[in-house]
Amino acid sequence: MVIREIACRSILTKSGIPTVDYAVNPYVGCEHGCVYCYAVFMKRFTGHKEEWGEFVDVRINAPQVLARQLKRARPGSVTLGTVTDAYQPLERQYELTRNCLQALQPCHEFPTTVLTKSALVLRDLDVLREMPDVEVAFTITTLDDTVRDLLEPRASPIHERLEALSTLHKAGIRTWVFFGPALPVLSDNVEAVDQLFAACTEAGVARMLVDTINLKGSSWKRLSLTLKEHYPQLVDEYRQILRDPTNYTRALARTVARAADRHHISCDLAYR
């Protein structure tokens, strides 16, 4: 893993996500190394020759820059971790995300969402409790840790994410789950989706967002290599979805809607 400390001039950036006004990413790159990661496009802005998931640039002055920008920014929603995981392992050492949350703490006009795959977020429960408008969302793509270990090799095990969700819920912090991407065959069948929704409900989750998988460009190149090695029988099926995603998306929407009804959970499906 190549680690580089850099200074940034801006950290509070306008977001292209429809429901998010601002993004805050204290790190560029991510140690979690998720094979399907859509943020691989960020590599072209970094100058790194290493593969995505094998380098991290640490924006060492991110909290100070954020505090300065918040003073003159228009009010709006903020999400930490749109193209990185703000609680990747390096956060234990650098505490940039913790310090960014502390900068946001007195800013009532900036409701904040933290999106992560790491139970490390519990370290900052003291800060989260004092924030006026905050929620924590965990990405969970499967309940199968064998699949998780192949596709999300350095992210927290699934049981740790569910336990963290439960702890946050009991502490009065709003939570939700990003089931994204749903993994064709591996985690999108009726039984797997039902079990995932049941586990999330048990952890106190009342809302989920489901996203289909990105099978284009560099994301597909990385994922296809893993499929060929570990699930060669699935490569043609994934290619079919890549060629014509419409029927797949409709079927997933039906599966998700039925699970949401069964478990009385609010759910939206994001379309690509």
N, C-alpha and C positions, 0 to 999 in steps of 0.2 A: 504494500500500500504506500503510495507516494503522498506525503502530507506537505502542504505548502501554506505558509501564513501570508496572507495578502491584506492590503488595506482597501476599503471600498469608499466610494464617494457618495453612494446612495444605497439604501437598503429597503426603504419603503417604496415599492414600485407599483405602478398601476397594473391591475390584473386583467387578463383576457378571459377569465372565468366569469360567466354571466352573473353569478350571485356573490362574487367577491370583488370588492373595490381595490384592495391593496394586498400584495404578497410580500412576505418577509422570509428570506432564505439566508440564514446565517452561514451556510456552507454551500459551496459549489461542488457537485459530485456527492456520492453517498457510499459509505462503507457497506451498506446492506447488500449491495450487488444483486438486486432482483433482476432475474433474467428477462422478464417481460417489460422492464421499466420504460415508460413513455418519455422520460426526461433525458434519454440518451442524446437528443438533439442539442442539449446544452454543451456537449463536448466541443462543438465547433467554435464556441466562444472562449475556450479556455487555453488553447495552445498546447494541451496535453496530447502526447502520443500514446499514453497508456489507454487500455480498454476502460470503458465506462464501468464503474464499480471498483476500479483499482487506483483511484486518486481522489483526494479531497482537498479543495482550497478552503482554508479557514479564514473567514472575513473577520479578522481579529478585532476590528474597531466597530463592528456592527451595532452593539448596544448604544454607543455614544452617538453614532450617526443617526440611529433611529430616534433617540431622544431629541436630537436637534430637528429632524424632519417633522416630528409630530407637532412641534410648536407652530408650524406654519401650514400644515396639510389640512385640506378640507376633511370634515368628518366622513367616516366610512368604515366598512367592515374590513377586517384584517385576517388573513390566514397565514399561519406559520407552517412552511413545509410544502410548497406547491411543486417544486422541482428538486427537492432534496428531503431527507428526513431530519427534522430539526433536533431529534433525539437519537441520532446515530451514536455509536459508541464514543466517538471523539468528544461528544458533549459532556461526558463525565469529567474530562480534563479541562475543557475550555469554558464551559458554563455560559456560552453565548446566548443560548435560547432562554435560560433562566434570567439572564440580565436583560434580554429584550422584553420578556414578560414583565419584569419590574419596571421597565420604561413605559410600558403600556398600562400598567396598573392604575395610575391616577387619571387616565384618559377615558372618561366615561363615554365620549363620543366615538370611540373606536372599538366596537364589539369584536371579540377575538376568537378565532377558531384555531386549535392546534390539531394538525393531522399527522399521525405517526403510526409506526409499527413496533414501537419500543415501549416496554414497561418502565423505562427510565423516567418517563413523564411523572411517575409517582413521587420522585425525589422532590419535585417542585409543587407538591400539593399545598404547601403553606402559602406560596405565591398565588396559585390559582384560586384559593379560597378567598383571597382579599381582592380579587379582580371583580369589578362591577358587572361585567357581561362577558362571560367566557364559556366555551364549550370545548370538549376534547373528543376527537373522532379517531377511531382506530381502523386501519385497513386490515381486513381479514378476507383472504381470497379462498381459503379452504380450511377445513378442520383436520385435515390429514397432514401430520407433521412430516411424513415421508415426502410428500409433494412439496410442502413448505421448505424442507431442507434442500431440495433440488432447485426450486425457483426463487426462494428468498433466503439464501444461505446464511446470512449474518443478521437477520432480523430476529426479534424475540419469538420464542415458541408460542404456539397458539394459546395454550392454557395460560401463559403469563399475560397475554393480551386480554383474555376474557376476565382473568382475576383483576387486572388493572381497571377494566371497565366497571366491574362490580364495586371496587374500592372507591373509584371516583363518584359513582352513582350514590353510594352510601354517604359520601362526604358532601353531597349536595351540588356536585358539578354536573352540568348537562353533558350528556354523551350521545354519540351516534356511531354507526358503523358504515364504513365504505367497503362494500362487497365489490371490489374492483381491482383487477378485472375478474369477472366470472370466467373460470377456466373451462373451455369446452371439453366435455367428457369427464374431465378430472374433478370438477366441482359444481357443474351446472345441472346435473340430473335432478329429478324430483326429490329423491331421498336425501341427497347431499344438501340441497338448498333448504329443505325442511329442517334438517338437523342443524344447519347453521343458524337459521332463524330462531329455532328453539333455544340454542345455546346463547344467542345474543339477548333474547327475551329474559332468560334466566339471570343474565348479568345486569339486568336493569335497563337495557337499551329499548327505546321506544321508536326510534327512527333509523332507517337504513337508506343508503343510496347505492344503487347497483349500476355498474358500468360494464360494457362489453370490452373485449380485448382488442388492443391495437395490433393489427397484423400487417402493418405497413413499414416500409423502409428499414432502418437499422433495428427497430424493435423486433420485426419479424426475423431478420437475419440472426440475431442473438438467440431468440426463442427456438427457431428451427433447428439450430445446432444441438440444443439440449433435447429437443423432441427426438431427433434422429438417434441420439445416443441412448436415451432412456425410455422413450415411448415411440419407437419407429412406426408402430401400427397407427398412430394418430396423425402422422404428417399429412397424408392425403386429405383427411377430414378437415384439418386446419386450413389447408390450401383451398378447399371448397368454400369454406366460410370466408376466406380472403377474397375469392372471386365473386361471391354473391352472399353478402351478410344479411340480406333482408329476411329470409325465412328463419334463419338462426335467431335473429334479434326478436322476431315475433314470438317464437317458441319460448325463448328465455323470459320475455315479458309475461307470458301466461304462467309459467312456472313460478316466477317471483310473486305475481299477484295472488296466486292461490296460497302460497306460503305466508304472505303478509296477512291475508284474511284469516288463516288458521291460527296465527299467533298474535293477532290483533296489534300489528305493528305498522306504523306509517312507512311507506316505501315509494321511492321514485326510481325510475330507470333512466340513466343518461344515455343518449343516443349519439353514436359517432356518424 
